[in-house]
């Protein structure tokens, strides 16, 4: 039996930076930019570890404990943001250089938890992604949607090298749009349901954000070649989860597995928690314990809409290197 109903820790672990810590962090970013004019996060990610050891002591201690405890959801508030340009209408506009200092800040603060990486199939192979509403994408199954909620999901759950953490840095959120999440440890699943979800009876497919990537296209072309796996897996006393109702399937005729998946989806919806990020908030989601999403909202496309920077972090970068024929932080 998986003991996912064990006594839960506080829902969100928090650290509020002091003014002194915020100023020190800003000076650290300025020190890097003064000696390294590289605009591409994929390039400066290799040199930032030398600066990460100089993060404010409480930040390093906080993130070290988050990693050691496998804290499901954590927030650091008060990161130093400078004056921002209008929210871009899509990620291609942001890719032109909008918010580069904030991207550096995000990568720097994420390094105590893991190594940053990206996907060739997402946002042109960029390391840091922009999360903002886009015209014509209001009802899509991607983070560019707005009129429809973003369903609860494991980030990139189809891939064995999916991130250990998803980091979201809030740049703008005037409407207090809420990020939703559910912790596996909060569900208390019945034994029978747990057992079915532990069986290798589920197929995990690439989501709509993965367009053009070799790995994702292979899986779409040959869905029977993806193999089957469990939704709940790992150590009995501290299990892990991967799930996305929109992109998880079962074999034809496996009605029991389909019913279990529908039951889990209902339980996740009933247990949903949420947080409204404020500018300067940095949210870390444990991608092995938490499914996350976002509430719907009405986009104005006037430059004031919600805008986040997103980064995937993996504890061991060699997991990615070992699956490829080239040493790259970008999965192809």
Beta strands, then each sheet from edge to edge (+ up, - down):
strand 1: 13-16
strand 2: 73-77
strand 3: 115-119
strand 4: 129-132
strand 5: 150-153
strand 6: 165-172
strand 7: 178-183
strand 8: 202-204
strand 9: 232-233
strand 10: 240-241
strand 11: 248-250
strand 12: 273-276
strand 13: 282-286
strand 14: 290-294
strand 15: 307-314
strand 16: 330-331
sheet 1: 1+ 2+ 13- 6+ 15- 3+ 16+
sheet 2: 1+ 2+ 13- 6+ 15- 4+
sheet 3: 5+ 14- 7+ 12-
sheet 4: 8+ 11-
sheet 5: 9+ 10-
end
